[in-house]
Amino acid sequence: MEIAIFMFVLWYGGLFFQTFFLHRYAAHQAFTMSKTTEKVFFVLTWIFQGSNYLSAYGYGIMHRMHHAFADTPEDPHSPKYDESIMKMMWKTKTIYSGITSKTIEVDKRFTQDVPEWPAFDKFARSWVSRLAWGASYFFFINHFATAWWQYLLLPVAWLMAPIHGVIINWFAHIYGYVNYKVGDTSKNLLPFDFLMMGESYHNNHHKHGTRPNFGGVRWHEIDPTYIIILLLDKIGVIKLKPQMAVARDQVKKAA
């Protein structure tokens, strides 16, 4: 039971901060927050992603590039141009690392207002941090394991963020259904996204990139992260941008 809870928290905790902070805030700026709150979310992202920590700066820029170049040779990750999942993951890692370390040149249109905390990123992305988190996962599972197969969960824990990424960046460009005709292969992977907290409504998102609600096109498309966003906006932790707040109020009136 302890290991099941541990994996649940790692999966959904890391996923929430990826979709809320890295994706909808850093990449698309669907809402605003104070600089102090921003730093709090940097730290929370590190805590919940652990050995998988992703930089808001590197992720935000790379994801903007994905939208600009979706399913073209310049796309950082595309099943159309990457021969296998492993090749796509390695290409993604290489581009992400180059962006985050600033060893590759990036068009300024992709860097505007992307949140950055270089000192913290340097620490959180260090091998010391990653190995410490990775070792803590091992000791936890080693302490509570009651069967040999439970140790097979360790690679999942160590590589959870890349696994989250490949589910959307590979499978949601191959399988699923389409609500909108867009200039790429993005699809909605799940009709009810219990697994990826709204991320799997990928076709909806490619049509309306800056909209904080990835679901809502069909009755069954419920985006759990958007519900949390509405709550955080209501209590003042974040602030939806004016056009997003209007969309929220229109949804309320329609209901």
N, C-alpha and C positions, 0 to 999 in steps of 0.2 A: 504493500500500500504506500509506504514512504517513497519508494522509487517512482511509482506511478504519479504521485503528487508532485515530486521533484521534476519529472519530465513534463508534466502539464504546465507547471509554472515557467519552466524554461521555454517551452514552445510558445505559449500565449503571452507571457511577459515580454520576451524578446521580440515577438511578432508585433505586439502593440506599439512598442517604441520605434520599431522600424517603420510601420505604416503611419503612425501619428506624427512622430517627430522628424524622422529622416525623410519620409516620402511627402506627406501632405503639408508639412511645415517647411522643411529645408529646401526641398525641390520645387514645390508648387506654391508655397506661401498662401495657402487657403485661409489662414488666420494669422493673427499677430500675438505676440507675447512680450513681456518686458525682458530686458537683458538679464536680469536676475533670474527670472523664471526660465529663460533659455538655458542658463548655466545649470540650473537644477535638472533640466531634462537631459542635458549632456551627461551628467553624473548618473541619472537613473537609467539612461540607455546603456552606459557602461556596466552598471550593476546587473541589469537583466540580460544583456547580451553576453557579458562576461568574456570568455575566450573568443567570442565571435564579434566583438565590438566593431561597429562600422562608423566611420567619421561622417558627421553631417555634411561637412564640406565636400568630401570625396563622393559620397553617395548622391548628394544634391546635384552636383555638376554632372556626374555620369548619367543620372536619370534624365536630366534635361536633354542630354545628348541623345539618349534613347528615343525620346519623343521627337526630337528634331530629325533623326536619321532612321526611324523605325523601319526595319526590314530592308535596309540598304547596306552596302559594304562598310559604311561608316558607323553602323549601329554597334554599340559596345557588346550587345548580346542578341543574337538572332538565330533561331533554328534554321532559317532560310540560308544563312551563309556559314554557319558553324556545323561541321560534319557530325559531331557527337556532343552529348551533354558534357563530357569531360573537357573537350576542346573549348566549348562555350564558357564553361566555368573558369578555365585557365585564362582565356582571353579577357573575361570580365575582371578577374583578379589583377591581371597585369595593367589594364587600363585604370582601374580604381586606384591601385597603388601608385601609379604614375601621377594621377591627378592629386591624390592626397599628399604625396611627397613633393609635389610641384616639380617633377622631373620631366614632365611633358607639357607642351604649350597648349593652352586651352583658349578658345575664342572668348572674348570678354562678355559676349551676350549670355554665356552660360554661367558666369560667376557673379552676376549682379545680385547683391543682398543675400547671398548664401551664407548662413551662419558659420562662424569659424572660431575656434578656440585652440590655437596651435599648441600651446603648452600642455593643455589637457589631452589633446589628441596624441601628442608625442608619448605621453605616459600610458594612455589607455591602449594604444596600438603597439606598445613595446612587447618584446618577447617575455620580459619579466612579468608583465601583467597577464599576458595570454597563458603562460605556463602556470602561473599561480592559480588562475581560474580553472585551467584544465586539470591540475592536480587536485583541486578541491572537489571537482566533479568525480574524479576517480575515488577519492577517499570516502565520499558520501555513498557512492554505489557499493564500494567494497564493504562498507560498514553494514549496509542494510540488505545486501544481496542474499537471496535464499536459493538461487539457481544459477548455473553457469551462463545461461542465455541472457541474463540481465546485464552481463558485462558487454553484450553486443550493443547496448544502448549508448555506450560511451562515445563511439564515433559520431552518433547522432547529436549528442550533447556538445561535442567539440566543434561540430560543423553545422550547427543549426541554422545560422544566418545564411550560409550558402545554400542549404537545403530549401529554406524559404524562398530564396531568390530563384532557384532553378524550377520550382513548382510553377511560378508565374512566368518567368522569362523563357522557359522552354515549353512546358505543357500548355500554358494558356495562350500560346501562339500556334498550337497544333490541334487541341481538343476543346470542345465546348460549343456554345451557340453564340449567335451574333444578333445584337439589337440594332447596330448601326453599320452602314457601309463606310469604312474608313480606308485610308491608303496603306494599310498594313494588315497583318494576319492576326491581330489581337482578337481574342475570344473571351467570353464569360465562361470560366471553367466549371463553376458550380451554380446550380439554380438557387440554392440556399447556402450561403457561405459560412458554415459552421467551422471550417478548417482554417481559413486565412484572414478572418476578421474584415472582410470586404475587399481584400486585395484581388480575389479571383474574379471580380467583376471588371475584368481587364479591358474588354471592348468598350464598356460604358466609360471607363476612365480615359481611354485613348480618344474618345469623342469629346469628352468634357474634362480636359486635363486639370484645370484649376478648381473644379468643383469638389468640395470636401466630402460630399456624399457619393460614394462609388456605386451605390445601388439605387433603388427607387424607380427604375424604369418599368419593371414589371412588379406585380403585387408581392411576389415571393422574394424579391431582391432586397433583403434586409442587411444593411451594413452596420455591424456592431460597433465599429470604431466611430462612425458618425454619431451614433447615440451618445457615446462618451464625449465626443467633441461638443455636442449640444449642452451636455451637463457642465463641462468645463467652461464653456462660454457663459452659461447662466450664473455660475458662481464666481466668475471674474478671473479665472486662472488664465484664460486666453480670450481673444476677442475676434469673432468672425468679421471678415471684411464686409463693408456695407452691402455690396451686391450679393454676398453669401448670406447675410442676415435677411435680406429681402426674400431670397429663395427659401430660407427656412420658414419665414412667416407665411409665405404662400402655401407651403406644404401643410402648415398647421391649419390654415383656413380651409383648405381643400378637404382635410380630414374632418 
